[in-house]
Amino acid sequence: MPAVIVDCAIYRDGRRTERPDDFSDALDEARASRDAFLWIGLHEPTEEEFDLVRDEFGLHPLAVEDALRAHQRPKLEVYDDSLFAVLKPVVYEPESDTVSADELMVFIGDSFVVTVRHGEGAPLAAVRRRLEAEPEVLKHGPTAVLYAVSDAVVDHYMDVSGELQLDLEELEAQVFAPSGGDSKNTAARIYTFKRQVLEFRRAAGPLTAPMARLAGAGVPFVHEHAQPFFRDVNDHLTRANEQVEGLDRLLSDILSAHLAQMGVRQNDDMRKISAWAAMAAVPTMVAGVYGMNFDHMPELHWVWTYPVVVASMGCAVFGLHRLFKRRGWL
């Protein structure tokens, strides 16, 4: 167990008191006091490592199964002895411009909080430090931890959506540049960007219902005065979801514009090819007529036939060139 326990502490009256050696005894001690609770943080525990936690805290088997297997949608489940929440923190990699989602599970119950983290994103050490610096918030017990974790995850959604907005502006400038860039690379980049936005939406979108539920009244194990805090988190989440939906719509518009630009460029190329082919067809036709081996042809033995025919072909090509130029084909 020490390998997967990131931190374990008893909080009394909003202040950290000690790190217990045995969390079983620590839980009994916290429950014996009206103003204390135990917070234990785990990182990717195995089933065998989590068995002791499940037995000591009385966690529901279905929630334990979800916490161990991960790959869950954000949700909020109420059981007899605990409240189970699943959140999906997102991580933005600026080097590759990619978005990935990890998973964070929170159990809260009678005088305890258990957090289970999967992946390397969204470590909770900063959340602990922030809460420990605000004893007035931490004294509200396990509800304060659930609020702080949710707030940190949703605030990071806002940061990631801002980074995606900057990437979208760069992509938009590339698509609408006069040169148009490399068409193949641009289309591939748009589709890749849409995949990143989809990953973000899978993490943030389903969290709306759990946050709205926590912002209301009547959720077990949640402090009765915590609704305004969760409403604030829900407002930030709504803003993040609106931003990412706007990004998705803009990406669709950019993709449509890019495809339209490619069609226009192809039409321009075809017009140019057709214009040059028409200019080449006139001298080819005339030269083909005079290249036929007939004895009786007009002006065949005239001394000025060759320069006149060549000059006529040149004038015809020049006239066609001026005509296509005026019409924008060349």
Secondary structure as GFF3:
##gff-version 3
##sequence-region A 1 330
A	DSSP	beta_strand	5	12	.	.	.	ID=ss1
A	DSSP	beta_strand	15	18	.	.	.	ID=ss2
A	DSSP	alpha_helix	23	32	.	.	.	ID=ss3
A	DSSP	beta_strand	36	43	.	.	.	ID=ss4
A	DSSP	alpha_helix	47	57	.	.	.	ID=ss5
A	DSSP	alpha_helix	61	69	.	.	.	ID=ss6
A	DSSP	beta_strand	75	78	.	.	.	ID=ss7
A	DSSP	beta_strand	82	87	.	.	.	ID=ss8
A	DSSP	beta_strand	90	93	.	.	.	ID=ss9
A	DSSP	beta_strand	98	101	.	.	.	ID=ss10
A	DSSP	beta_strand	103	109	.	.	.	ID=ss11
A	DSSP	beta_strand	112	118	.	.	.	ID=ss12
A	DSSP	alpha_helix	125	132	.	.	.	ID=ss13
A	DSSP	alpha_helix	135	138	.	.	.	ID=ss14
A	DSSP	alpha_helix	142	175	.	.	.	ID=ss15
A	DSSP	alpha_helix	183	204	.	.	.	ID=ss16
A	DSSP	three_ten_helix	205	207	.	.	.	ID=ss17
A	DSSP	alpha_helix	208	215	.	.	.	ID=ss18
A	DSSP	alpha_helix	227	290	.	.	.	ID=ss19
A	DSSP	alpha_helix	305	326	.	.	.	ID=ss20
###
